[in-house]
């Protein structure tokens, strides 16, 4: 669990996966995982058409296996450590670009495109703002509401100075900005 993970709340069983998926770059991780599989597999795979074996082995097969394994690891990292999503996204895009000359045009273009999409989605993903729960205080329950809709409550504020105090361009208002009067 990372420091950015929100505190767990009671979630119905049927919604647990949905909540988990929405709190991290799920689709970016999935695209990155799917992009790593063809990049790692195609240099070692072969296809049989009757008696003919079509092999796509390359001299850089170990490099393709390393790139594919790293992409799968980055996809899992996006799921389980969403705090490092920007690093994982940039690394995914770089590895996808490196896979073009190393791994049969990036897994015949499929792995390359999936990893670029996953990396871009990981960089662009941002966590949702935290939901603030309504807090009911007993102190405010006893206070009366203002008589008119535009009225401002002044409870707890110091009294305003009388007309003998004139505002100048150096005077600050209550909000911390310059007072426009004067």
C-alpha positions, 0 to 999 in steps of 0.5 A: 500500500502506498502513501497515496492510497486512500483509506479503505472504506466499506465497499460492497463485494460486487464493487471492490474490483471497480473501486480498485480499478478506478484508483489506479491507471488500470487501462494503461497497465493492461495495454502495457502488459499486452504490449510486452507479450508480443515483443517478448514472444515473437523472437522465440516463437515459430508457426507451423503451416503443415510441414513448413515451420516459419521461425522468426528468431533473431540475433537480438532475441535476448534483448527482446525478452528483456524488453518484453519482461520489463514492459510486463513489469511496468504494467504491473507496477502501474497497477500496484504502485500508482504513485510511480505512474509517470516514471512507468509511462515514460519508461514504457514509451522508451522501451516501446521505441527501442523494441522497433529495431530489437524485436521484429519491428516491436512485435510486428507493430502490435506490441509497439503500439500497445506499449505506446498507448499504455505509456501515454495513458499512464502519463496522462492519468491523474488520481481523482480528488479525495471525497470530503465527507460531510461533518456534522458539528453540534456547535453549528446546529444551535445557530440560526440561519441568516435572515436573507440569502446574501447575509454573511455570518460574522460570528468570531470575527473582530468588530469592524472599525468605525468611519474614522478609519479610511482605506488607502491603497496600502490597506488590505481587506479581510481576504488578503488582497488589496482593498479597492476603496480609497 
